Structures are given as structure tokens and as C-alpha cells.
């Protein structure tokens, strides 16, 4: 696979996802960083997004619930380069019936080289990074070249 360098925008599209036992933690995190988050475009899976909007008044683009396909919707947006960062407070101590979807989402985030925070500590580091509100360069798969080589 060949890669190309793209410029991630200063105004980022950020996906917010949380397992049931972690929703309160993500909501508290969003309340803490509301000022920073409202400068970006926010996406969230169904229940999580509804709760965040209700508790924080942040404007979000809410997809369907994660177990019903919301994780896959976010994954599709990542492949379309419409998501620049994933904040996913997942519960490592609770089995998830949609675990294959969760693994697929995290795999796509790695393939398309977007920053991922899986807990509050990593989310704190990302949002407090000196380049959080800046454009920066990252490499992604060169899909056009990939297709051209196979046709």
C-alpha cells in the first residue's frame, strides 16, 4: 500500500462514542471541554449524542445507536475522510454484544491514521495538544493509486 500526505484541518470533525457504563464519563469530559469542543464539528452515536446534547447544549450530528449500526456509520465517515478524530470511551470490563463493530471501528481509525482516545487520560492529552486547534500533516492510504494499480 502506498500512502499520501494530507492536511488535517484546524476545525476538526470529532466523533464521540461511549459504551453504556462510560457515557457519564464522556458527558463530564464534554462539559469540562465544552469551550474547546464547540469550535469543531461533532458527531456521535445515537444515545451518546442525545445525552451529550441534553447535558451540555453542544451541537452534534447524531447518528444511530452504536449497537444498531452507529459504530459502522462512524467507520464509514472515517473512510470518507469526514472524521478527523475519534473519542471513544469504551468499557474494557464489560462484554459488548457488538464487539466486532467496535473492533472494526478502531481498525478503520488505525488504517486512516486518525487520533483515537479510548479513555479520559488520552482524551485529555489530545484536546490539550498544541496542534488540537491547528492544521497538521498526516499520511493516509493512497486509495486512488491502489485502485489504479488493480485495473
ABEGO torsion letter per residue (X at the ends): XBBBBBBBBABBBBBBBBBAAAAAAAAAAAAAAAAAAAABBBBBBAAAAAAAAAAAGBBBBBBBBAAAGAAAAAAAAAAAGABABBBBBBBAABBBAAAAAAAAAAAAAAAAGBBBBABAAAAAAAAABAAAABBBBBBBBBAAAAAAAAX
